[in-house]
Amino acid sequence: MVEENENQILQLSAVECRVLGCLIEKEITTPDYYPLSLNSLTNACNQKSSRNPVVEYAESTVEAAAQSLQSKRLVIEFRKGGKVAKFEQHIANVLPQLERAEYSVIAELLLRGPQTLGELKGRASRMHPFNSLDEVSSTLQWLIEHDPPLALKLPRQPGFKESRYFHCFAPEPPDPLPAPGGTEENDRFLKLETEIEDLKKELDALKQEFSEFKAQFE
């Protein structure tokens, strides 16, 4: 059973969520440039891609959040040979059971907020190869059933066809999304999203076929 003080460790501010999400993401996607300096960590927090909302945190704000996370055993700051301080995530200190799939989903939820299964599959696959929505769903279910819960399924909003999922590191989930202009507009968006996913699968299949064809002449 997780003790109360460990539940409290999981309650993070918005800045802390962004910092922790960035450290998890960069460790997986750019290992050659990890751990991150304060400048790199600030740039990661403020980058305009793969982030929602886009922010403009000052270095002092990011540093304060990183130090707060360090007090919660989620981040470590260190220096080697008097060089610039570097930061790395150590969420395993608190949640040792997590594996790459869980890390990837948590990172995306920390960086982009509530998302549907389809959104998480498309976005988290850059960190872990989710081959189906069922794999994402299983990972989310594991996070939801964890003690304490690490994710939750938000109630489906009027005008939206799918439920969204959110992490449990923030005290409260964000405000609901505004309803779309109409169900027809939402249907077009969902259809476009599905078509893009199908095109990605077709491209992957073509790449595999080309690799097999090329291998015949090597």
VONULUM-377869 format. One line per field, with one value per residue (C-alpha): chain; z, y, x. Coordinates in nm, 4 decimals, decimal comma. Last residue first. Layout:
// residues N
kette = c(A ...) $
Z = c(Z ...) $
Y = c(Y ...) $
X = c(X ...) $
This chain:
// residues 218
kette = c(A A A A A A A A A A A A A A A A A A A A A A A A A A A A A A A A A A A A A A A A A A A A A A A A A A A A A A A A A A A A A A A A A A A A A A A A A A A A A A A A A A A A A A A A A A A A A A A A A A A A A A A A A A A A A A A A A A A A A A A A A A A A A A A A A A A A A A A A A A A A A A A A A A A A A A A A A A A A A A A A A A A A A A A A A A A A A A A A A A A A A A A A A A A A A A A A A A A A A A A A A A A A A A A A A A A A A A A A A A) $
Z = c(-5,1189 -5,4131 -5,2346 -4,9375 -5,1517 -5,2053 -4,8310 -4,7468 -5,0141 -4,8736 -4,5219 -4,6372 -4,8258 -4,5116 -4,3019 -4,5635 -4,5625 -4,1814 -4,1875 -4,4518 -4,2315 -3,9360 -4,1564 -4,2756 -3,9155 -3,8141 -4,1197 -4,0291 -3,6680 -3,7854 -4,0331 -3,7606 -3,5260 -3,7896 -3,8481 -3,4728 -3,4521 -3,3781 -3,1305 -2,7578 -2,5570 -2,3914 -2,0260 -1,7611 -1,6627 -1,4280 -1,0592 -0,8160 -1,1009 -1,1072 -1,1875 -1,5645 -1,8105 -2,0510 -2,3068 -2,3979 -2,7604 -2,9708 -2,8638 -2,8798 -2,5082 -2,3157 -2,2324 -1,8636 -1,8045 -1,7807 -1,5118 -1,4883 -1,2228 -0,9682 -0,6240 -0,6346 -1,0069 -1,1621 -1,3853 -1,4941 -1,5838 -1,7697 -1,9619 -2,0726 -2,1773 -2,3750 -2,5524 -2,6491 -2,7593 -2,9789 -3,1788 -3,2627 -2,9854 -3,0603 -2,7616 -2,7632 -3,1038 -3,0499 -2,7763 -3,0283 -3,2605 -2,9912 -2,7494 -3,0050 -3,0914 -2,7275 -2,6651 -2,4963 -2,1808 -2,1264 -2,3837 -2,2023 -1,8869 -2,0829 -2,3411 -2,0716 -1,8892 -2,2095 -2,2843 -1,9283 -1,9187 -2,2421 -2,1370 -1,8035 -1,4687 -1,1614 -0,9770 -0,9123 -0,6451 -0,7157 -1,0705 -1,1295 -1,1453 -1,4119 -1,5095 -1,4615 -1,5422 -1,3680 -1,5813 -1,5196 -1,1912 -1,2706 -1,3082 -1,1724 -1,0502 -1,0253 -0,9671 -1,0374 -0,8947 -0,5360 -0,4118 -0,3071 -0,6588 -0,8045 -0,6086 -0,7429 -1,0976 -1,0420 -0,9069 -1,2037 -1,4517 -1,2995 -1,2827 -1,6471 -1,7436 -1,8709 -2,2023 -2,2518 -2,5314 -2,3839 -2,4961 -2,6180 -2,8971 -3,0962 -2,9635 -2,7421 -2,4058 -2,1732 -2,3964 -2,4154 -2,0354 -2,0072 -2,2541 -2,0588 -1,7245 -1,8664 -1,9722 -1,9056 -2,2002 -2,5344 -2,6750 -2,5307 -2,7609 -2,7838 -2,4616 -2,2150 -2,3922 -2,3274 -1,9606 -1,8922 -2,0786 -1,8887 -1,5542 -1,6434 -1,7792 -1,4758 -1,2422 -1,4197 -1,3887 -1,0195 -0,8946 -0,6624 -0,6952 -0,3850 -0,1845 -0,2662 -0,1451 0,1866 0,2266 0,2061 -0,0934 0,0000) $
Y = c(-0,7393 -0,7765 -0,9572 -0,7203 -0,4345 -0,6088 -0,6786 -0,3166 -0,1938 -0,4112 -0,2827 0,0792 0,0188 -0,1288 0,1694 0,4056 0,2178 0,2361 0,6094 0,6563 0,4730 0,7017 1,0066 0,8743 0,8150 1,1717 1,3063 1,1061 1,2295 1,5896 1,5489 1,3923 1,6834 1,9318 1,7375 1,7155 2,0907 2,3912 2,1814 2,2013 2,3954 2,1658 2,0873 2,2704 2,1026 1,8017 1,8825 1,8183 1,7484 1,4245 1,2174 1,2028 1,2606 1,0518 1,1643 1,0131 0,9871 1,1039 1,4679 1,6947 1,6601 1,5686 1,2136 1,1878 1,1830 0,8529 0,8656 0,8280 0,7582 0,5981 0,5428 0,2454 0,1620 0,0738 0,3825 0,3395 -0,0262 0,0713 0,3341 0,0750 -0,1636 0,1116 0,2037 -0,1593 -0,1899 0,1186 -0,0770 -0,1061 0,1139 0,1557 0,3565 0,7069 0,8319 0,6093 0,8460 1,0887 0,8678 0,6275 0,9094 1,0911 0,7749 0,6900 1,0409 1,3154 1,5291 1,7374 1,7901 1,7594 1,5709 1,3464 1,2780 1,1957 0,9664 0,7729 0,7306 0,6343 0,3701 0,2109 0,2313 0,0554 0,1811 -0,0431 0,1692 0,4554 0,6808 0,6433 0,5379 0,8998 0,9808 1,2511 1,4109 1,7608 1,8979 2,1660 2,3268 2,1931 2,1741 1,8307 1,6721 1,8561 1,7112 1,7809 1,4811 1,4740 1,2811 1,2549 1,5042 1,7517 1,7129 1,7992 2,1261 2,1923 2,1322 2,3656 2,6416 2,5963 2,6163 2,9405 3,0899 2,9974 3,1987 3,0056 3,1022 2,8510 2,6585 2,4812 2,2130 2,0988 1,8670 2,1608 2,5159 2,4592 2,6365 2,3425 2,2039 2,5450 2,5669 2,2199 2,3098 2,6257 2,4427 2,1772 1,8516 1,4922 1,4038 1,5293 1,1883 1,0395 1,2516 1,0757 0,8713 1,0987 1,3979 1,2813 1,1888 1,5200 1,7160 1,5515 1,6250 1,9921 2,0315 1,8650 2,0776 2,3913 2,2879 2,2127 1,8586 1,6215 1,2889 1,3492 1,3812 1,0233 0,9192 1,0986 0,9094 0,5686 0,3437 0,0000) $
X = c(2,2567 2,0198 1,7343 1,7659 1,6394 1,3061 1,2689 1,3507 1,1081 0,8290 0,8962 0,8951 0,5705 0,4094 0,5221 0,3760 0,0445 0,0294 0,0993 -0,1697 -0,4208 -0,3389 -0,3857 -0,7209 -0,8338 -0,7449 -0,9272 -1,2386 -1,2214 -1,1968 -1,4827 -1,6987 -1,6233 -1,7341 -2,0553 -2,1147 -2,1204 -1,9004 -1,7047 -1,7849 -1,5285 -1,2757 -1,3351 -1,1288 -0,8047 -0,7876 -0,7254 -0,4388 -0,1945 0,0072 -0,3011 -0,2536 -0,5376 -0,7411 -0,9981 -1,3322 -1,4326 -1,7259 -1,7281 -2,0347 -2,1109 -1,7949 -1,6966 -1,6114 -1,2343 -1,0494 -0,7839 -0,4089 -0,1440 -0,3763 -0,2143 -0,2045 -0,2045 -0,5406 -0,5501 -0,1872 -0,2467 -0,5640 -0,3679 -0,1146 -0,3901 -0,5652 -0,2428 -0,1888 -0,5522 -0,5115 -0,2583 0,1102 0,2461 0,6155 0,7474 0,8943 0,7765 0,4724 0,3549 0,2074 0,0057 -0,1097 -0,1883 -0,4010 -0,5910 -0,6576 -0,7888 -0,5905 -0,5913 -0,2749 -0,0016 0,3324 0,2316 -0,0056 0,2654 0,5224 0,2798 0,2118 0,5817 0,6782 0,4029 0,5251 0,8910 0,8373 0,7117 0,7321 0,9897 0,7456 0,8999 1,2711 1,1767 1,0724 1,4426 1,4463 1,7752 1,9135 2,2579 2,4629 2,7301 3,0811 3,2689 3,4083 3,0694 2,7663 2,4382 2,0666 1,8375 1,4624 1,1653 1,2890 1,0252 1,2973 1,4383 1,0997 1,1090 1,4584 1,3372 1,0401 1,2667 1,5021 1,2147 1,0888 1,4394 1,4973 1,1882 0,8866 0,7294 0,4484 0,2765 -0,0264 -0,0067 0,3332 0,4486 0,5881 0,6234 0,9256 0,9065 0,9658 1,2401 1,4062 1,4002 1,5524 1,8252 1,9129 1,9051 2,1342 1,9755 2,0852 2,0687 2,1953 2,2929 1,9712 1,7517 1,4119 1,4055 1,5848 1,4308 1,0745 1,1248 1,3009 1,0354 0,7490 0,9165 0,9646 0,6109 0,4525 0,6651 0,5483 0,1818 0,2286 0,2760 0,0895 0,2735 0,4852 0,1621 0,0680 0,4124 0,3515 0,0231 0,1871 0,1417 0,0000) $
